[in-house]
Amino acid sequence: MSASSQKRTVLVSGASAGIGRACAVMLARRGDTVIAMGRRVEALQSLANEAPAGSIEILPGDLNDKAYLDRADGHFARCDVFINNAGVLRYAPLMDLSDDDIAWMFQTNVMAAVQLTRRVARHMVARQSGHIVFMTSIAAREIYRLASGYCATKHALSAFARSFRLELQGFGIKVTEVAPGMVDTNIREGSDHPAVVAAMQARRFSPLTSDEVASAVVYALESTPNLCPDLIELRPLGSV
Ligand SMILES: NC(=O)c1ccc[n+]([C@@H]2O[C@H](COP(=O)([O-])OP(=O)(O)OC[C@H]3O[C@@H](n4cnc5c(N)ncnc54)[C@H](OP(=O)(O)O)[C@@H]3O)[C@@H](O)[C@H]2O)c1
């Protein structure tokens, strides 16, 4: 991939691992300045060490901490692009998920994501430009056994993404939804219900890589000015 012609400042939530980390590295190597969010300071520092010197600024904190978001607002004001990627997941049969599990997924995947987007988008509206990428999922349009709570959060996040698009397009702001199927990250490591373990062992396809998802994000960000890629769905071959 060649370097991007237009250098941007890109805010990435959930940049300490998985898909967000791959996006951060790929964009930094293409010449963008990346502001990397996540709670784990050491993981963010290791990300910064892997990218070209000075290309990644780390902004550690918990997206559910309002004081952290208040302190970060000056950074939000600098962003041309926001990759709204942080998320959590717990798979289990619906009747075995705890109320706390469901609330935890909604709090991070929906409430925190929407609150952060509104903060960042206010600055984009003032500048009349910007691009926001929501990392939803194939689970934003389909319901899977063992994934009910997670599917519900991604359906909700997708609805918000489409609403943001409707309301922000008049300000010259693009909103893209990138919706992958299974990706090879650690997001499922806390899902140890026996039914989930058995389903994972029976899987007959290979997950996507984080780099494959990051390439779709790069494609969206490098679209020509009048073209807004609204929804990019990515499925592992053989997964349907
Ligand atoms: N993996 C898949 O199969 C898949 C498929 C479709 C969509 N997705 C979506 O893609 C996104 C990234 O998933 P992933 O697979 O890359 O997961 P991951 O490897 O577990 O990474 C999740 C990221 O979110 C951050 N995060 C979680 N809670 C946070 C909080 N309260 N405050 C700040 N940061 C928080 C984590 O950072 P810290 O732990 O450092 O805070 C980490 O950087 C998620 O929205 C997920 O739903 C994943």
The ligand as a Tripos MOL2 file, in Angstrom:
@<TRIPOS>MOLECULE
LIG
   48    52     1     0     0
SMALL
NO_CHARGES

@<TRIPOS>ATOM
      1 N1        -12.9220   -9.5400   17.0970 N.am      1 LIG1
      2 C1        -14.0430   -9.7170   16.4170 C.2       1 LIG1
      3 O1        -14.3990  -10.8410   16.0250 O.2       1 LIG1
      4 C2        -14.8870   -8.5140   16.0540 C.ar      1 LIG1
      5 C3        -15.8100   -8.6420   15.0020 C.ar      1 LIG1
      6 C4        -16.5980   -7.5600   14.6600 C.ar      1 LIG1
      7 C5        -16.4840   -6.3780   15.3520 C.ar      1 LIG1
      8 N2        -15.5930   -6.2810   16.3820 N.ar      1 LIG1
      9 C6        -15.5350   -5.0070   17.0890 C.3       1 LIG1
     10 O2        -14.2750   -4.4330   16.8630 O.3       1 LIG1
     11 C7        -13.9280   -3.6130   17.9820 C.3       1 LIG1
     12 C8        -12.5270   -3.9920   18.4570 C.3       1 LIG1
     13 O3        -12.5780   -5.3480   18.8630 O.3       1 LIG1
     14 P1        -11.2650   -6.2670   19.0060 P.3       1 LIG1
     15 O4        -11.6610   -7.6140   18.5610 O.co2     1 LIG1
     16 O5        -10.0880   -5.5910   18.4320 O.co2     1 LIG1
     17 O6        -11.1760   -6.3270   20.6120 O.3       1 LIG1
     18 P2         -9.9410   -6.3360   21.6150 P.3       1 LIG1
     19 O7         -8.7400   -6.9040   20.9720 O.co2     1 LIG1
     20 O8        -10.4530   -6.9520   22.8700 O.co2     1 LIG1
     21 O9         -9.6940   -4.7790   21.8520 O.3       1 LIG1
     22 C9        -10.6840   -4.0050   22.4670 C.3       1 LIG1
     23 C10       -10.1560   -2.5970   22.6670 C.3       1 LIG1
     24 O10       -11.1710   -1.8150   23.3380 O.3       1 LIG1
     25 C11       -10.5780   -1.1500   24.4380 C.3       1 LIG1
     26 N3        -11.5450   -0.9380   25.5090 N.ar      1 LIG1
     27 C12       -12.4590   -1.8030   25.9970 C.ar      1 LIG1
     28 N4        -13.1320   -1.2620   27.0290 N.ar      1 LIG1
     29 C13       -12.6310   -0.0110   27.1720 C.ar      1 LIG1
     30 C14       -12.9100    1.0450   28.0830 C.ar      1 LIG1
     31 N5        -13.8410    0.9420   29.0440 N.pl3     1 LIG1
     32 N6        -12.2070    2.1910   27.9650 N.ar      1 LIG1
     33 C15       -11.2510    2.3140   27.0180 C.ar      1 LIG1
     34 N7        -10.9430    1.3570   26.1300 N.ar      1 LIG1
     35 C16       -11.6310    0.1970   26.2250 C.ar      1 LIG1
     36 C17        -9.4430   -2.0720   24.8670 C.3       1 LIG1
     37 O11        -8.4420   -1.3200   25.5210 O.3       1 LIG1
     38 P3         -7.9900   -1.5030   27.0440 P.3       1 LIG1
     39 O12        -8.2980   -2.9020   27.4520 O.co2     1 LIG1
     40 O13        -6.5560   -1.1420   27.0330 O.co2     1 LIG1
     41 O14        -8.8170   -0.4950   27.7520 O.co2     1 LIG1
     42 C18        -8.9100   -2.5720   23.5310 C.3       1 LIG1
     43 O15        -7.9880   -1.6640   23.0000 O.3       1 LIG1
     44 C19       -15.0240   -3.8350   19.0300 C.3       1 LIG1
     45 O16       -15.9390   -2.7790   18.9570 O.3       1 LIG1
     46 C20       -15.6480   -5.1310   18.5960 C.3       1 LIG1
     47 O17       -16.9990   -5.2270   19.0190 O.3       1 LIG1
     48 C21       -14.7890   -7.3030   16.7280 C.ar      1 LIG1
@<TRIPOS>BOND
     1     1     2 1
     2     2     3 2
     3     2     4 1
     4     4     5 ar
     5     4    48 ar
     6     5     6 ar
     7     6     7 ar
     8     7     8 ar
     9     8     9 1
    10     8    48 ar
    11     9    10 1
    12     9    46 1
    13    10    11 1
    14    11    12 1
    15    11    44 1
    16    12    13 1
    17    13    14 1
    18    14    15 2
    19    14    16 1
    20    14    17 1
    21    17    18 1
    22    18    19 2
    23    18    20 1
    24    18    21 1
    25    21    22 1
    26    22    23 1
    27    23    24 1
    28    23    42 1
    29    24    25 1
    30    25    26 1
    31    25    36 1
    32    26    27 ar
    33    26    35 ar
    34    27    28 ar
    35    28    29 ar
    36    29    30 ar
    37    29    35 ar
    38    30    31 1
    39    30    32 ar
    40    32    33 ar
    41    33    34 ar
    42    34    35 ar
    43    36    37 1
    44    36    42 1
    45    37    38 1
    46    38    39 2
    47    38    40 1
    48    38    41 1
    49    42    43 1
    50    44    45 1
    51    44    46 1
    52    46    47 1
@<TRIPOS>SUBSTRUCTURE
     1 LIG1         1 GROUP 0 **** ****
